[in-house]
Structure formats: C-alpha cells, structure tokens
Amino acid sequence: MQQKNTPGWAENDTACCWHPYSAFPSANPVYPVKSADGFSITLADNRVLIDGMSSWWCAIHGYNVPALNQAVSTQLDAMAHIMFGGLTHEPAANLADKLVAITPPGLDSVFFTDSGSVAVEVALKMAIQYWQAREKPHKQQFIALRKAYHGDTFGAMSVCDPITGMHSLFNEVLPENYFIPSPACRFNQPCETQDILELRQTLEKHHQTIAALILEPIVQGAGGMWFYSADFLKQAHALCHEYQVLLIADEIATGFGRSGKLFACDHASISPDIMCVGKALTGGYITLAATLSSTNISQTISSAPPGVFMHGPTFMANPLACRVALASIDLLLASPWQAIIKHIEKQLINGLAPCRELDAVAEVRVLGAIGVVEMLQPVDMTVIQARFVEAGVWIRPFGKLVYLMPPYIISDQALQKLCRAIYLTLSRK
Ligand SMILES: *Cc1c(COP(=O)(O)O)cnc(C)c1O
C-alpha cells in the first residue's frame, strides 16, 4: 500500500532493505516511521498508532523515555564504546552486579553478548564446555521443547521447534537434538505424571549424551505464545538434577516483569544453572543480552583446559547499552510494576474476552502483560496489517496468533483501543 506522503528515503528501503522473515523485495508493505514517544508510533504521513508490541517485547517503558535518553547521553559524553578484553567500565560492572542481585539465587556470573540468539549460543557452549571440564565429553546434545523459539543462529535454531524453526532447510548442518512435547498442562494447573513423562523417559535413556535441557520458562513466545504450568518447570528442574543434566532458562522474552514475575522462573521458585536475558534488558534502546551462570559452572569451565570460556564478541558489554540497561532496570524496580502488570492483565482479560465469540477464534489466553488470540487458521498478514494500521494500532500477528504485549506505561484507554481493534478486525469478513 503506497502512502500519499511517503518520504523519499522509503524508496531506498524498497530498493535495498531486506526485512525480518521477508522476501526481497518485500511482498508486504512496510510502514515508514518518523518517531515514537510513550506508547505512540508516528508514521511518516503523521498518522499515529498505539503500540501493542513493545517492539517485540523490548520497549517496556515505551519510547523516548527521558530517564533512558539521559542515560545514553550521559554515557555518550564519557565513551560510546571500549573493548571488553582486558578493560572494564562502570556500566558493565554495575549492570552485572544488578543482574546477579535480581535474578534467581545462584546465578553469579554474567557474560554479556550483543543479541538474544548469541546469548543462547553462549549458553549452549557453556553447557558443553562444562561437561568437557567434568570429563564427560559425550554430553554434547540438548533437550528442547516443541513450540520453542530460541533465536535464529545455528545453535539456537537447532533447539527451536523443528517445524516452525524450519529444520528441514538446514537439516544437513544443524546439530541433532531431542525434542519433547510442549507442556500440555496449562499455567495455574498441576502437572500430571503424563505431562512430564516424555522428559523423564528422554533423560533416562539419553542423559549420558545430554548436556542440558533448554526451555523458555512458563511462556513459550515466538514459537506459539503458550503458557504452561509452573509445576512442570519445577519438576523439569528436579529431573535435570536427578539425571545430571543442566537446565538453561531462556528468559529473553519473559525477563523484566512481562509474565507478572520479574523472571518467569520465579513462578516456580527455581534457579536454573544458566539463564539468558535480552530484549527488555535495555528497555528496547540498544541491543544487549547476557548469559548468567552459577559459580559451579563458571569455576568448572575455568579450572580445566583451555582454562577459559571460548567466546568474546567485539561489542561485548557496550557501555551505552549497559548504561541504559541499568537505567531501565532502575526505572522498572522503582515503579509498582507488579500492580501495573496485574492491572494490564485484568484489562487484557476483559478486553479480549469478546473475541471468544468469534467463529474464527480457537482460544483467548492472557498471562501478565501478554494477551493472545489464537485463530483456527493463519491470518492473512497483508490484509490484517493494513486494517490494524487503519484502526490506528500497531499489532503484528504471526501465523494463527494475534497478540498484544504493550509497553507497561500503556494507558487504560489505549489498551482498550488495542483490544477493541483486535475484536473489530477479526470480526470483519
Ligand atoms: C527473541 C528471542 C530470542 C532471540 O533474541 P534476538 O535478540 O532476536 O537474537 C531468543 N529466545 C527467545 C525466547 C526470544 O524471545
């Protein structure tokens, strides 16, 4: 759809930019954005959209946040970047200290990376190096969940759902891992013997070659927007311990309050051996992620040849990103975030309830600041995206899933408009 007031630079996008999960040139329209502020996105043609996506879970405080802008510009005056090999700086040191303090107990070391996918790669490499150091070099495989999403790099892809993760395309080069069903037991429900059986059996049979179980705790995000029982997580944690397999919690989507707890592991009061955070870490300002691990893991890796962990990104612990992450966490913790998320949850439950009556809708589910309408059939992206924009909202469905994860600063009125837009758009034939 060509807009009347399309800026000249948008033609350069059409000519040169390859967008996420898109054809080139893009088959669907991409909307030129001029600016964003609070929960509003202003398009180049001056239309204003209410943001329902937080730029893929990240912008929890919304856009153009004074405290975060200030953090970036203060740091900019000191230094934009400095290598992390052999050097360190205050933002990284204090952010690491803060992450250790707020994540589940026992996660004591922080390895900074530049994106979520790389944080997952690092977690997988840590698990493998750990077992090498323990002289169990055969433990190199992973157990993952169906419907999982852990990122787009090769290691991360190898633990994504084999079907939606497109394993068939890269079959020859992807490491082979074990997959167990996505937990059928829902959030707030018990986990029956049956629900955990396949995990138990897989561990029983293969634990000698398995380094770790990797999962998104409680909320499976981009692979299906599914919320599962904290009891499953608790039992999976115990089984890992029993079979000497590490537990990697990928909190890249769930971290920093989105599910109603600061971290989704907190729903089950468990501490994983390794944990990945990203996305909302910097409040959506600058890409940054981190892989935390227990002292047992960091010390074991460091005590055996080669005596170091074999990873080190160029932009590791970028000072601008670390500084804004600190400011974002401070902003979150200084707010009544639990009450805010509860309030958003309540509004999502009420606001999306009418969608249940629609024939095309399979299910509506809400947890924390995540509202999901699952359709019976995949939506037509080109049509639905344009309708949402016409309705003045930014909502980007995928497959059968139409969902909201608004910035925590969303107003009641704006959130109602988002819910209403979903209902009206899905009601249209
Ligand atoms: C987004 C996401 C990733 C990948 O993060 P990127 O920053 O996009 O590389 C990994 N795991 C989960 C659970 C995610 O939601």
The ligand as an SDF file (V2000), in Angstrom:
LIG
                    3D

 15 15  0  0  0  0  0  0  0  0999 V2000
   13.7410  -13.0800   20.6950 C   0  0  0  0  0  0  0  0  0  0  0  0
   14.1840  -14.3080   21.3840 C   0  0  0  0  0  0  0  0  0  0  0  0
   15.4590  -14.8290   21.1750 C   0  0  0  0  0  0  0  0  0  0  0  0
   16.4330  -14.2410   20.1740 C   0  0  0  0  0  0  0  0  0  0  0  0
   16.8250  -12.9610   20.5000 O   0  0  0  0  0  0  0  0  0  0  0  0
   17.4350  -11.9990   19.3640 P   0  0  0  0  0  0  0  0  0  0  0  0
   17.8420  -10.7790   20.1000 O   0  0  0  0  0  0  0  0  0  0  0  0
   16.3320  -11.7650   18.3720 O   0  0  0  0  0  0  0  0  0  0  0  0
   18.5890  -12.7150   18.7410 O   0  0  0  0  0  0  0  0  0  0  0  0
   15.8220  -15.9630   21.8830 C   0  0  0  0  0  0  0  0  0  0  0  0
   14.9680  -16.5320   22.7610 N   0  0  0  0  0  0  0  0  0  0  0  0
   13.7400  -16.0410   22.9920 C   0  0  0  0  0  0  0  0  0  0  0  0
   12.8480  -16.7040   23.9960 C   0  0  0  0  0  0  0  0  0  0  0  0
   13.2860  -14.9210   22.3090 C   0  0  0  0  0  0  0  0  0  0  0  0
   12.0520  -14.4550   22.5110 O   0  0  0  0  0  0  0  0  0  0  0  0
  1  2  1  0
  2  3  1  0
  2 14  2  0
  3  4  1  0
  3 10  2  0
  4  5  1  0
  5  6  1  0
  6  7  2  0
  6  8  1  0
  6  9  1  0
 10 11  1  0
 11 12  2  0
 12 13  1  0
 12 14  1  0
 14 15  1  0
M  END
$$$$
